[in-house]
Amino acid sequence: MKATPACIILAAGASRRMGRTKALLPWGEVPLLEHLAQVVHQAGIDKVVAVGGAHYDKLLPVARAAGIGACENPLWETGMGSSLATGLKWILDHAPGTEAVVVLLADQPLVSARYLKEMLREYQKHPGFVIATGYKASPGVPVLFPRAFWEPLFDLQGGQGAKAYLQSIPEQCRILDGGDAVLDIDTPDAYTRALERAGLIKKTK
């Protein structure tokens, strides 16, 4: 059996379209970041770090309350790639024996422990592959990177994060249907729809 991967939750953006820090939005009785940490722990992943940037000072106490690590990306404005590299460096410092890492976005609240467990099972069966979530145009997050794929992640450019890298290695990716896991909340309307979908508020229409 492969060792359980660690997890990086990317939460460094300014949330300009939302107008509020997305990782700190209420989700049930806890902030969204804490909810995601609970989901990751329920999937059996113990080592978790949230990468902050624009609102790191607000994110840090929530991460501590959730029982996860936190690190700051001072270059967060350069794009998601630098935040992923920051998270990987934290993992290497705090859990150097880690053999794979799951990458989540803090604005995908409908990711479930069940789906993460499915990713972990796929990794156990195919440890030499990246396990990615399928979108219409390309593979994306949530995504699991075995350690053999980490080195290029330290040199990602721009705001695409790992997207371009995943597109460059299609034959080395196993693609799963993420269902609701692919839904993000960039705007207040999207946040409301996600709350409705999760049954946390009643549908307005």
C-alpha positions in Angstrom: 0.0 0.0 0.0 1.2 3.5 -0.8 1.4 5.9 2.0 -1.5 8.4 2.4 -0.8 11.6 0.4 -0.7 15.0 2.0 -3.0 17.8 0.8 -2.5 21.4 -0.2 -5.5 23.8 -0.1 -4.9 26.9 -2.3 -6.4 29.9 -0.7 -4.2 32.8 -1.7 -6.3 34.9 -4.1 -7.8 38.3 -3.4 -11.5 37.1 -4.0 -12.2 40.4 -5.8 -15.2 39.1 -7.7 -16.7 37.7 -4.5 -16.0 40.9 -2.5 -15.2 38.7 0.5 -12.5 36.2 1.3 -13.8 33.0 -0.2 -11.9 30.7 2.2 -13.6 32.4 5.1 -17.2 32.3 3.9 -19.7 30.6 6.2 -20.4 27.0 5.3 -22.8 25.5 7.7 -21.4 26.3 11.2 -17.8 26.8 10.2 -15.7 28.9 7.7 -15.3 27.2 4.3 -11.6 26.5 4.9 -12.4 24.6 8.0 -15.2 22.7 6.2 -12.7 21.6 3.5 -10.2 20.6 6.2 -12.8 18.4 7.7 -13.6 16.8 4.4 -9.9 16.1 3.8 -9.5 14.6 7.2 -12.6 12.4 6.7 -10.9 11.1 3.5 -8.1 9.9 5.7 -5.5 12.6 4.9 -3.9 13.9 8.0 -1.1 16.2 6.7 -2.8 19.3 5.3 -1.6 22.9 4.6 -3.5 25.9 3.4 -1.6 28.4 1.3 -2.6 32.0 1.9 -1.7 35.3 0.3 -3.9 38.3 0.0 -5.7 37.6 3.3 -3.2 35.4 5.1 -3.5 37.2 8.4 -7.3 36.3 8.5 -6.7 32.8 7.1 -4.1 31.7 9.7 -6.3 31.5 12.8 -9.0 29.6 10.9 -6.3 27.1 9.7 -5.1 26.7 13.3 -8.7 26.1 14.5 -9.1 23.5 11.8 -6.0 21.6 12.9 -4.1 22.2 9.7 -0.9 23.9 8.7 -0.7 27.3 7.0 1.9 29.1 4.9 2.1 32.4 3.2 2.9 33.0 -0.5 4.3 36.5 -0.8 4.2 36.2 -4.5 0.5 35.3 -4.7 -0.3 38.0 -7.2 1.9 36.2 -9.8 -0.7 33.4 -10.0 -1.7 30.1 -8.7 1.5 28.4 -9.7 3.6 30.2 -7.1 1.0 29.2 -4.4 1.3 25.5 -5.4 5.1 25.7 -5.2 4.8 27.4 -1.8 2.6 24.6 -0.6 4.9 21.9 -1.9 7.9 23.4 -0.2 5.9 23.4 3.1 5.1 19.7 2.6 8.8 18.9 1.9 9.8 20.8 5.1 7.1 19.3 7.4 6.6 15.9 5.9 9.6 15.1 3.8 8.6 11.4 3.3 5.4 12.3 1.5 5.1 10.4 -1.8 2.0 12.2 -3.3 0.0 15.4 -2.8 -3.6 16.2 -3.4 -4.3 19.8 -4.5 -7.6 21.5 -3.8 -8.9 25.0 -4.3 -10.5 26.8 -1.4 -13.4 27.9 -3.5 -14.7 24.4 -4.4 -16.9 23.7 -1.4 -18.8 20.7 -2.9 -15.7 18.5 -2.9 -16.6 15.4 -0.8 -14.6 12.9 1.3 -16.2 10.2 -0.9 -14.6 11.8 -4.0 -11.2 12.2 -2.4 -11.3 8.6 -1.3 -12.1 7.6 -4.9 -8.9 9.6 -6.0 -6.9 7.8 -3.3 -8.1 4.4 -4.5 -7.2 5.3 -8.1 -3.8 6.3 -6.9 -3.3 3.0 -5.1 -4.2 1.1 -8.3 -2.2 3.4 -10.6 0.7 4.9 -8.5 2.6 6.0 -11.6 -0.1 8.3 -12.8 -1.5 11.8 -12.0 -5.1 11.4 -10.8 -7.0 14.5 -12.1 -10.6 15.7 -12.2 -12.1 15.9 -15.7 -13.5 19.2 -17.0 -15.0 19.7 -20.5 -11.8 21.1 -22.0 -9.0 19.7 -19.8 -8.0 17.9 -16.6 -7.9 20.0 -13.5 -8.3 20.1 -9.7 -8.8 18.4 -7.4 -5.7 16.6 -8.6 -3.3 14.1 -7.0 0.4 14.4 -8.0 2.7 11.5 -7.2 6.2 12.7 -6.2 7.7 11.9 -9.5 5.6 14.7 -11.0 6.5 17.4 -8.5 9.6 19.0 -10.0 7.9 20.8 -12.9 5.3 22.3 -10.4 8.0 24.5 -8.8 8.4 26.3 -12.1 4.8 27.0 -13.1 4.2 30.4 -14.6 1.2 32.7 -14.6 -2.3 32.1 -13.2 -3.1 28.7 -14.7 -1.6 26.8 -11.8 -1.1 23.2 -12.9 -3.5 23.3 -15.8 -0.9 23.7 -18.6 1.3 21.0 -17.1 -1.6 18.6 -16.9 -2.5 19.4 -20.5 1.1 18.6 -21.5 1.0 15.0 -20.0 -2.4 13.6 -21.0 -1.0 10.1 -21.4 0.2 10.2 -17.8 -3.1 11.3 -16.3 -6.0 9.2 -15.0 -9.2 11.3 -15.3 -12.1 11.0 -12.9 -15.6 12.4 -13.1 -15.7 14.9 -10.2 -19.4 15.8 -10.4 -20.1 18.7 -8.1 -16.4 18.8 -7.1 -15.7 20.9 -10.1 -18.1 23.7 -9.1 -16.4 26.8 -7.8 -17.7 30.0 -6.1 -16.2 33.0 -7.8 -19.2 35.3 -7.3 -22.0 35.8 -4.6 -24.5 34.2 -6.9 -22.3 31.1 -7.3 -21.9 30.9 -3.6 -25.6 31.0 -3.1 -26.2 28.3 -5.6 -23.6 26.1 -3.9 -25.2 26.6 -0.5 -28.5 25.6 -2.1 -27.0 22.5 -3.7 -25.5 21.5 -0.4 -28.9 21.9 1.3 -27.5 24.6 3.6 -30.1 27.1 2.5 -33.5 26.8 0.8 -33.6 27.5 -2.9 -34.8 31.0 -3.7 -36.4 30.0 -7.0 
